[in-house]
């Protein structure tokens, strides 16, 4: 099964050198070796946002270009809105990007690798799979 890697994990691996020893970073490296990493444009945008130095931005952008985006269409956004509504009804809050990640995961049968604890609650309500580091 391919794995949709959340911004939180990419950020650990690419923007915070002190955390290269984390389980999630090691798992990302293994998933890359196995060719099992999935990406969407919204995650790519989050990773690249806020980088002040143009050269650092270009280097990171170029590294991320190795990963093609899953195509996202109207049904994914509709499903994301439904995910938002279902979670909100259970008292769970999240961002539009979080729920788009959930929707893409569910629609394409992709597990999610994340360090964001909110996704555990989303998974309980929505039923998608979280990928645990090995």
N, C-alpha and C positions, 0 to 999 in steps of 0.2 A: 504494500500500500504506500502511495506517495504521501508526503507530509507537508502541510501548509505551515511554513515557519513564520511565526508572529514577529512583529517589529521588536519586541522585547528581547528576543533571542539574537536577532541580527545585530541589535545595538550592543549587546554584550560582546559579540564576536568581532564586530567591525569598528566600534567607536570607543571601547573601553578596554585598553590593553591589559589592565590589572586583573581582569576577570577571565582571561583565556583558559584558566584551569577549571572553569565551571563545568558541571555535568551537561548542561544544556549546550554549551559551546562545543564540547567534545562530541555530543550527539549530532550537532549541526555538521561538523566536519565529516563524521561517518555517513550521514545522509547525503552529503555532497558527493563523497566517494562512490556511494551506491547509486547515484543519479536519481534520488527519490525526493528532491526538494521541489516544492511547488511555491509559486509566487503570484501575487496579484498586484496590480498597479497601485492600489491604495497603500499597501505595505511598502512598496518601493518609494512612494511619495513620503510616507512618514519617516523612513530611514534617512532620506536625503534632505528633509526639511531641517532648517536650523543650523546648517553647516555654514560658518561664516567665511572661511578661507576658500577661495575659488579653486585653488589647486587640490585641496583636500576633497572638495565636492567632486571635481572631475575624476579623481582617482577612485573614489567610492562608487560614483556612477558607473565608471567603466568596469569595475569589479562586479557590480550587480548585473550588468548586461549579459553576463554568462548565463543568467537564469531568465528564461522566457516567462511571460505572464500568462496565467490562465485567463481565457477570455471571460469577461463579465458582461452580462446582458440584462435586459429589463427584468427577466424573471428572477435573477439573482437579487436585484434591488427590491423587488416585491417580497421575496422570501426574507430579506434582511429586515424589512419593515415588520413582517409577521413575527420574526424572532424578537425584535424590539418589543412588540406588543405583548407577546407571551411572557417574556422575562419581566417586563414592567408590571404585569398583572400579578406576578409572584414577588414583587418588591425589589427586583434586581435592576440596576441601572448600568448602562454602558454607552459607549460612543457609537455613532453610525458606522465607523470603520470596524469596530468590534463585531457588530452584528452582520456586516457584510462578510467578514471573515467566517463567522458561524454559518452563514447561508451558503457560501461557496464550499465550505467543508461538507455540509450536509448534501448539497446538490451533486457534488462530484465524489463523494465518499473518500474524502481526504481527512486524515487525522490532523490535529493541530498541536504543534510544539510551541509552548509559551512559558514564560515565567510570570505572567499576569494572572494572579489568583482569581480574578473575576471570571475567567473562563471556566473554572471548575463549577461555579454556580450556573453559568449559561449551559454547560454540558448536561448538568442534572435536569434542567428544564427542557432542553431542546433535543438531547439524545445523541449528539455527535461524539466522536471519539477524541480524547486527548492522547497525544503521543508522549509516553514517559521515556526519559533517557535510559539507555540500557546500562 
